[in-house]
Amino acid sequence: MLETRPVADFSKYAQYYEQTVARCVKCNPKGFILVKGGYTACSCHTAYLRLKQLHDSGLPKVYWDQHLEDFAGHQAAAATVSEYIKNFTNNLHKGIGLYLYGNPGVGKTLLSAYILKAGLAKGKRCNFYYFNDVLSTFTEAWRDNAAREEIERNIINSDLLVLDDLGREYKSNKKLHESILDTVIRSRANNLRPIIITSNFDMYDVKDAYGSVIIDLFKESLVPVQILGDSYRKTKMDEKNK
């Protein structure tokens, strides 16, 4: 159900409200229009809720307005992601996730963003985290109730979790990192909650970095998708410079 007024913590979303609802000249009251004697949500209010959703998911803003049909990288990988999105509900129910891996800049995070946005469009609770941030949140949870609640709600029990850039963390405490990764993947797999992981590591690298137990967990709940090609990020930057 659409909200009839801005949420209580409106200050977080003020900029999105100003971009959409507050600028709309079609609706009164703000966000709704009168149709056949009853009020229905105006397109501006729907747009506001979309921006709020994206903000709450944690997805970096650079990915908000990008679309899968515009992806110019490895087309076989894009086709796999497209098929995953097409069967999103079934994948969600079965707890099937993806492991997107390849060289830096080939579009791994971008492809994961398409999946997350498809989940949001279906009304699902989807969250995006860099693995480094997951490690920090787990560490904070030892003394912070808010961090513990964030782990429970967003990392363990969200409908879909995107875990970005696995392997980039500084491994000063390798055993701790292995333990946290094991906890996240095992907890979600046991409850059929899919996870999308992106990394520069292939499966051999993952085994070297995190051990054979993690590889076994990967095999249970993640479909590996290798993304080939030159740096998609560099290509886009070159186009902008031109």
Sequence and secondary structure as in RCSB ss.txt:
>XXXX:A:sequence
MLETRPVADFSKYAQYYEQTVARCVKCNPKGFILVKGGYTACSCHTAYLRLKQLHDSGLPKVYWDQHLEDFAGHQ
AAAATVSEYIKNFTNNLHKGIGLYLYGNPGVGKTLLSAYILKAGLAKGKRCNFYYFNDVLSTFTEAWRDNAAREE
IERNIINSDLLVLDDLGREYKSNKKLHESILDTVIRSRANNLRPIIITSNFDMYDVKDAYGSVIIDLFKESLVPV
QILGDSYRKTKMDEKNK
>XXXX:A:secstr
   SS  TTGGGGHHHHHHTGGG SS SSTTEEEETTEEEE HHHHHHHHHHHHHHHT  GGGTT  GGG  S H
HHHHHHHHHHHTHHHHHHHT EEEEEESTTSSHHHHHHHHHHHHHHTT  EEEEEHHHHHHHHHHTTT HHHHHH
IIIIIISSSEEEEEEET S  TTHHHHHHHHHHHHHHHHHTT  EEEEES  HHHHHHHH HHHHHHHHHHEEEE
EE SS HHHHHHHHHH 
